[in-house]
Amino acid sequence: MDDSQSRVSADTTSGTPLGATPVTEAVLPGIVEPDGIQVRTRPARPAGPGQVVLAMEAAGVSFAEQQMRRGKYYDQPPFPFVPGYDLIGRAVDLGRGVPGEVLGRRFAVLTKTGAWASHVTVDAGDLTEVPDAVDSADAETFVVNGITAWQMLHRLAKVRPGHTVLVHGANGGVGSTLVQLARIAGARVVGTTSAKHHDAVRALGAVPVDYRAADMDAQLRAHAPQGYDAVFDHVGGEGIVASYRLLAAKGTLVSYGSASTRDVEGSSKAPVLKLFARLALWNALPGGKGAHFYNIWAGRRRLDTFRAKLHTDLAQVLALLADGSLVPQVAARVPLTEVGEAVRLAESGTVVGKVVLVP
């Protein structure tokens, strides 16, 4: 077979040709409550040149989709659209130019949108193979979360053995991954979370601090009297100032969100632009502290370099999962057809880890 001229197609999940398999997808029609997310079916579409259709085995519910539901994600597409930042899926249809041996294999892919569907079309160059021994839902918890945590720890903060780091939201998807990867890197970790999650965060290897405590800042300073070598902050808003002040003399602040402004009315860009201005000001100050905003899509204009870094970093995370070094935090597995319940649960603040959609 000449794979540059031919297409390969078979839905290995059902044994039927892809064209005979309707696609189920979740659609955000506008700014709606979780139960306003629509589930619909449509005919399958074949893969184009250089593309692969994946039969979804697991897709994540991330903070990004929670922002999108409110129309608050910085560069989300216009409504209506299918959300879904990442997925694990098996290749069931290959476009021209994709090697035939890809068919039937399982991959992780970062999508930004479109993953909340039973079948998702992606570029073959964006695929990272998932180790055979790893469960799909377990692997899903470490796609966007794993790439984000790994790159913030190792590419931005350059955490080393003996460092002390602070992770805000240590019970969340990214937070729990940060805690584990930082511990693997030899760092001491303090994590903020609500009191009900202290045991879970302690089990991951972090010292928990209640973010609702009136003396939270004093507690955090007591755990690191000389300051933190790295602080990871997804909260944003005015709390980012406190995070910066907790840094050691040569410490690094990494901001990766603005959760505190999620429900604030008005422009989705204003809180982010204010945050950027603060970080730029802090970086201009003498003294050696660093302040960064992490964007997982930064550098995509140089696509080959971007993909190489992503594949390298995600492969290392998945290898740690496969050998048991990383413990997956699957908060719940919810059928795609019950996506509203999955979003409600993810936004409830009652879970540890990541809510995962399954077929």
Backbone torsions as a table, in degrees:
resi	resn	phi	psi	omega
1	MET	NA	133.0	174.4
2	ASP	-91.6	102.8	-172.8
3	ASP	-73.6	-7.6	175.0
4	SER	-80.2	-13.9	-178.0
5	GLN	-117.7	-15.9	-171.6
6	SER	-115.5	157.5	174.5
7	ARG	-111.7	147.8	177.5
8	VAL	-119.8	132.7	-175.5
9	SER	-148.9	129.3	171.5
10	ALA	-167.9	128.8	176.5
11	ASP	-82.2	98.0	-175.9
12	THR	-71.0	-9.8	177.9
13	THR	-80.2	-23.5	-176.7
14	SER	-126.5	-12.5	-178.0
15	GLY	79.3	7.8	-178.7
16	THR	-110.4	155.5	176.3
17	PRO	-57.8	146.1	-176.7
18	LEU	-57.2	-41.5	-176.7
19	GLY	-61.2	-21.8	179.9
20	ALA	-89.9	-1.6	-176.8
21	THR	-102.5	111.6	177.4
22	PRO	-67.1	147.2	178.8
23	VAL	-94.2	128.2	173.5
24	THR	-99.3	132.3	-179.1
25	GLU	-144.7	152.8	177.4
26	ALA	-100.3	132.8	-173.6
27	VAL	-121.9	131.6	169.9
28	LEU	-88.3	108.0	-176.6
29	PRO	-79.9	-17.4	-176.1
30	GLY	170.8	-161.9	177.0
31	ILE	-77.6	105.8	-173.1
32	VAL	-135.9	163.3	169.0
33	GLU	-72.3	164.7	-178.5
34	PRO	-52.3	-38.4	-178.7
35	ASP	-74.7	-3.3	175.8
36	GLY	-88.6	-5.1	175.7
37	ILE	-70.1	128.7	-172.7
38	GLN	-95.6	141.2	173.9
39	VAL	-109.7	126.2	-177.9
40	ARG	-138.9	167.0	174.5
41	THR	-119.8	153.7	177.1
42	ARG	-148.9	162.1	176.1
43	PRO	-65.5	150.0	176.9
44	ALA	-70.6	149.3	175.9
45	ARG	-118.0	137.3	-178.1
46	PRO	-71.1	159.0	176.1
47	ALA	-69.7	140.4	175.1
48	GLY	-87.5	-178.4	179.1
49	PRO	-55.8	130.7	178.8
50	GLY	75.1	7.3	-177.3
51	GLN	-109.7	162.6	176.4
52	VAL	-135.4	137.0	170.7
53	VAL	-95.8	125.0	177.9
54	LEU	-103.8	133.6	168.5
55	ALA	-82.7	113.1	-173.9
56	MET	-63.0	130.7	172.6
57	GLU	-108.6	-23.5	177.0
58	ALA	-163.0	136.2	175.9
59	ALA	-136.5	144.9	-173.0
60	GLY	-93.5	155.6	169.7
61	VAL	-108.9	107.2	-174.0
62	SER	-109.8	173.2	177.2
63	PHE	-62.6	-31.1	-180.0
64	ALA	-58.4	-43.1	180.0
65	GLU	-69.4	-30.8	175.8
66	GLN	-64.0	-38.1	175.4
67	GLN	-69.1	-41.7	-179.3
68	MET	-60.3	-38.2	179.5
69	ARG	-59.5	-28.9	179.7
70	ARG	-95.1	1.3	-175.1
71	GLY	70.8	26.9	-171.0
72	LYS	-112.5	0.9	179.1
73	TYR	-78.4	138.8	-166.0
74	TYR	-53.7	-46.3	-176.2
75	ASP	-130.6	41.7	-179.6
76	GLN	-69.2	155.0	178.5
77	PRO	-73.1	165.9	176.9
78	PRO	-67.2	148.6	173.8
79	PHE	-68.8	151.8	-8.0
80	PRO	-82.9	153.8	175.3
81	PHE	-157.3	165.1	177.4
82	VAL	-94.0	115.9	177.6
83	PRO	-77.6	-173.3	177.7
84	GLY	122.1	105.0	-170.8
85	TYR	-82.7	-25.0	-176.4
86	ASP	-161.5	163.3	178.9
87	LEU	-159.8	164.5	166.0
88	ILE	-114.7	130.7	-179.1
89	GLY	-153.4	164.1	-179.6
90	ARG	-107.0	135.2	-175.9
91	ALA	-69.9	121.6	-177.9
92	VAL	-121.7	-7.2	178.5
93	ASP	-154.7	131.5	-177.0
94	LEU	-119.7	135.1	174.7
95	GLY	-84.9	174.2	178.8
96	ARG	-58.4	138.9	178.2
97	GLY	91.4	-6.3	179.2
98	VAL	-98.0	126.0	-177.6
99	PRO	-57.4	140.0	-175.9
100	GLY	-62.0	-26.9	-178.0
101	GLU	-69.1	-8.8	176.3
102	VAL	-69.2	-29.3	-175.8
103	LEU	-58.3	130.7	176.4
104	GLY	87.1	-8.8	179.7
105	ARG	-87.8	160.1	-172.8
106	ARG	-107.0	135.8	-173.7
107	PHE	-136.6	155.8	167.8
108	ALA	-103.5	145.4	178.5
109	VAL	-150.3	141.3	174.9
110	LEU	-94.8	125.7	-171.9
111	THR	-118.9	-27.2	-170.7
112	LYS	72.1	-51.7	172.0
113	THR	-138.8	160.8	172.3
114	GLY	100.4	-8.1	-173.2
115	ALA	-79.9	-15.6	-179.5
116	TRP	-81.8	66.3	-178.1
117	ALA	-154.0	155.7	-179.2
118	SER	-70.7	-27.8	177.6
119	HIS	-136.8	131.9	-173.5
120	VAL	-131.6	130.7	178.7
121	THR	-94.3	127.5	-177.5
122	VAL	-136.1	163.6	172.7
123	ASP	-75.7	136.5	-178.1
124	ALA	-59.5	-30.5	-179.3
125	GLY	-68.0	-12.8	-178.9
126	ASP	-93.7	1.0	-174.0
127	LEU	-86.4	138.2	170.7
128	THR	-123.6	123.4	-175.4
129	GLU	-69.6	143.7	-179.4
130	VAL	-99.1	132.1	178.5
131	PRO	-56.4	142.2	-175.0
132	ASP	-59.4	-33.5	-173.2
133	ALA	-77.5	-6.0	-172.7
134	VAL	-97.7	132.2	175.5
135	ASP	-66.0	143.4	-175.6
136	SER	-63.1	-44.0	179.7
137	ALA	-65.8	-38.5	176.9
138	ASP	-62.2	-45.8	179.6
139	ALA	-62.8	-37.6	-178.2
140	GLU	-59.2	-34.1	-179.2
141	THR	-65.7	-13.1	-176.7
142	PHE	-117.3	20.7	177.0
143	VAL	-83.7	-87.0	179.3
144	VAL	-62.6	-38.2	179.9
145	ASN	-66.1	-41.9	-178.4
146	GLY	-69.2	-44.5	177.6
147	ILE	-61.4	-46.9	-179.1
148	THR	-58.9	-51.8	-177.1
149	ALA	-64.0	-45.1	-177.8
150	TRP	-62.1	-47.2	-176.0
151	GLN	-69.7	-36.0	177.2
152	MET	-66.2	-42.0	-178.8
153	LEU	-68.6	-48.1	-168.3
154	HIS	-100.6	-31.7	-178.4
155	ARG	-92.6	-29.2	-179.8
156	LEU	-103.0	-60.7	-175.4
157	ALA	-80.4	-21.3	179.9
158	LYS	50.6	52.8	-179.0
159	VAL	-66.2	136.4	-177.0
160	ARG	-127.3	164.5	175.4
161	PRO	-55.0	136.5	-179.7
162	GLY	93.2	-13.0	176.6
163	HIS	-70.1	154.8	170.5
164	THR	-115.0	126.3	-176.3
165	VAL	-124.9	153.2	177.7
166	LEU	-115.8	128.4	178.2
167	VAL	-117.5	112.3	173.1
168	HIS	-78.0	143.3	-178.8
169	GLY	66.2	47.4	-172.8
170	ALA	-68.3	-11.2	178.3
171	ASN	-90.3	-11.5	-175.3
172	GLY	-78.1	-179.3	-177.7
173	GLY	-62.1	-54.3	177.9
174	VAL	-70.3	-42.6	-177.3
175	GLY	-59.0	-46.7	-179.4
176	SER	-66.8	-30.9	176.3
177	THR	-71.2	-42.4	175.8
178	LEU	-57.5	-45.7	-179.6
179	VAL	-57.0	-49.3	-176.3
180	GLN	-65.6	-45.5	-178.5
181	LEU	-67.0	-36.0	177.5
182	ALA	-65.6	-40.7	177.6
183	ARG	-64.7	-41.3	177.5
184	ILE	-61.4	-34.3	179.2
185	ALA	-76.3	-4.3	176.8
186	GLY	93.3	14.1	-179.4
187	ALA	-92.2	155.9	169.8
188	ARG	-90.5	135.5	-171.1
189	VAL	-123.6	131.7	168.6
190	VAL	-112.3	135.0	-177.1
191	GLY	-131.9	133.5	175.3
192	THR	-89.2	142.6	179.6
193	THR	-169.4	170.3	175.1
194	SER	-74.0	158.9	-174.3
195	ALA	-58.4	-34.2	-176.9
196	LYS	-66.9	-16.8	-179.8
197	HIS	-103.1	6.7	-175.9
198	HIS	-61.3	-42.5	-179.1
199	ASP	-62.8	-41.8	-179.6
200	ALA	-65.2	-42.4	-179.8
201	VAL	-68.9	-38.1	176.9
202	ARG	-62.8	-37.3	179.2
203	ALA	-65.7	-27.1	177.7
204	LEU	-78.1	-14.2	176.7
205	GLY	112.2	9.7	-179.5
206	ALA	-106.0	157.1	171.7
207	VAL	-88.3	115.4	-176.0
208	PRO	-83.6	144.7	173.9
209	VAL	-132.6	132.6	-178.1
210	ASP	-73.0	117.8	-178.0
211	TYR	-71.4	-11.6	177.6
212	ARG	-90.1	-8.2	-177.1
213	ALA	-66.1	137.8	-179.5
214	ALA	-62.6	-29.3	-179.2
215	ASP	-105.1	32.1	-176.7
216	MET	-55.6	-47.3	-178.5
217	ASP	-59.7	-41.0	179.0
218	ALA	-64.3	-40.4	177.5
219	GLN	-63.0	-43.3	-178.7
220	LEU	-63.5	-40.8	178.7
221	ARG	-66.5	-35.2	179.6
222	ALA	-64.6	-32.5	179.7
223	HIS	-77.7	-17.1	179.6
224	ALA	-146.9	74.6	-174.7
225	PRO	-57.5	-29.9	179.0
226	GLN	-90.6	2.8	-178.4
227	GLY	95.9	166.4	-177.3
228	TYR	-94.3	140.2	176.4
229	ASP	-70.5	-27.4	175.9
230	ALA	-151.7	139.7	173.8
231	VAL	-125.5	129.4	-179.8
232	PHE	-111.8	116.4	-168.9
233	ASP	-126.4	115.0	175.2
234	HIS	-101.8	0.2	-171.6
235	VAL	-83.6	-42.3	179.8
236	GLY	67.1	-151.6	-179.1
237	GLY	61.1	-152.6	-178.4
238	GLU	-71.3	-21.0	179.9
239	GLY	-64.5	-18.4	-179.2
240	ILE	-64.2	-27.9	178.8
241	VAL	-64.8	-44.5	177.7
242	ALA	-62.2	-38.9	178.8
243	SER	-61.5	-42.6	179.7
244	TYR	-64.2	-40.6	-178.2
245	ARG	-68.8	-17.7	178.8
246	LEU	-83.5	-3.7	-177.3
247	LEU	-72.3	148.3	168.9
248	ALA	-71.2	173.9	-174.1
249	ALA	-56.2	-36.7	179.8
250	LYS	-114.5	25.3	-175.4
251	GLY	-75.5	167.7	-178.0
252	THR	-126.6	126.1	172.5
253	LEU	-96.2	128.5	174.7
254	VAL	-119.8	113.8	176.3
255	SER	-97.8	136.7	-179.5
256	TYR	-139.6	26.6	177.3
257	GLY	172.3	180.0	179.8
258	SER	-143.0	59.3	-175.1
259	ALA	-59.8	-31.0	-176.4
260	SER	-68.3	-17.9	-179.6
261	THR	-106.0	12.0	-176.0
262	ARG	-56.8	-40.2	-175.4
263	ASP	-103.3	10.9	179.4
264	VAL	-78.8	131.9	179.0
265	GLU	-67.9	153.7	175.1
266	GLY	111.3	-166.4	-174.1
267	SER	-61.3	137.6	175.3
268	SER	-75.2	-19.5	-176.5
269	LYS	-86.6	-27.4	-174.0
270	ALA	-58.0	-48.1	179.6
271	PRO	-62.4	-35.7	-179.0
272	VAL	-69.6	-42.9	179.6
273	LEU	-64.3	-38.5	176.7
274	LYS	-63.9	-40.4	178.1
275	LEU	-63.0	-45.6	179.1
276	PHE	-58.0	-41.9	-179.4
277	ALA	-62.7	-41.7	178.8
278	ARG	-63.6	-45.7	-178.6
279	LEU	-62.4	-41.7	179.0
280	ALA	-62.6	-41.0	178.7
281	LEU	-63.1	-46.1	-179.4
282	TRP	-62.9	-37.6	179.6
283	ASN	-68.9	-22.3	179.3
284	ALA	-82.2	-12.6	-178.3
285	LEU	-78.2	148.8	174.6
286	PRO	-73.6	162.8	173.8
287	GLY	124.2	-20.0	172.9
288	GLY	97.3	-3.7	175.8
289	LYS	-73.9	147.3	177.2
290	GLY	-115.0	148.2	178.6
291	ALA	-140.0	122.3	-174.4
292	HIS	-131.6	151.8	167.0
293	PHE	-108.1	125.4	-179.5
294	TYR	-91.5	125.8	175.1
295	ASN	-125.7	115.7	-175.3
296	ILE	-61.5	-22.4	-177.9
297	TRP	-94.0	-0.3	-179.6
298	ALA	-59.4	135.7	177.8
299	GLY	88.3	4.4	-176.9
300	ARG	-67.7	-17.3	177.0
301	ARG	-62.5	-30.1	171.9
302	ARG	-96.4	79.6	-163.8
303	LEU	-61.7	-42.9	-177.1
304	ASP	-63.2	-43.3	179.0
305	THR	-66.3	-42.4	178.3
306	PHE	-58.4	-48.4	-178.9
307	ARG	-65.4	-39.3	-179.3
308	ALA	-62.0	-44.0	178.0
309	LYS	-64.0	-44.8	-178.3
310	LEU	-61.7	-47.7	-179.1
311	HIS	-62.4	-42.7	-179.5
312	THR	-61.7	-47.5	-176.3
313	ASP	-69.3	-44.5	-179.8
314	LEU	-66.4	-38.1	178.7
315	ALA	-61.6	-38.3	178.1
316	GLN	-66.7	-39.6	178.3
317	VAL	-64.8	-45.8	-178.7
318	LEU	-66.4	-31.9	176.1
319	ALA	-66.2	-38.7	176.3
320	LEU	-65.8	-34.9	175.5
321	LEU	-66.7	-44.1	-177.1
322	ALA	-64.4	-34.3	-178.0
323	ASP	-91.6	5.1	174.8
324	GLY	89.0	0.9	-180.0
325	SER	-69.7	-34.6	177.5
326	LEU	-102.2	136.3	177.7
327	VAL	-104.8	117.6	-179.0
328	PRO	-67.5	140.8	178.8
329	GLN	-111.9	81.6	177.7
330	VAL	-89.4	107.5	-178.5
331	ALA	-69.2	-37.9	179.5
332	ALA	-169.0	151.8	172.7
333	ARG	-111.9	117.3	-173.2
334	VAL	-123.7	133.0	178.6
335	PRO	-59.7	144.5	179.2
336	LEU	-53.7	-35.4	-179.1
337	THR	-69.0	-12.7	177.4
338	GLU	-111.4	37.8	-174.0
339	VAL	-59.3	-34.5	178.7
340	GLY	-59.9	-42.0	178.1
341	GLU	-66.3	-37.6	178.7
342	ALA	-62.6	-42.9	179.8
343	VAL	-67.8	-42.8	178.9
344	ARG	-59.0	-43.5	-179.9
345	LEU	-65.4	-43.9	-179.0
346	ALA	-62.2	-32.7	-177.7
347	GLU	-87.6	-4.4	-171.8
348	SER	-76.1	-20.2	-176.1
349	GLY	73.9	12.1	-175.9
350	THR	-101.6	-2.7	-171.2
351	VAL	-115.5	158.1	172.7
352	VAL	-109.2	126.6	179.5
353	GLY	94.9	-148.4	-168.4
354	LYS	-120.3	136.3	171.8
355	VAL	-81.3	132.4	-174.2
356	VAL	-120.8	130.7	172.5
357	LEU	-85.8	139.0	177.5
358	VAL	-128.4	159.8	-179.0
359	PRO	-58.5	NA	NA
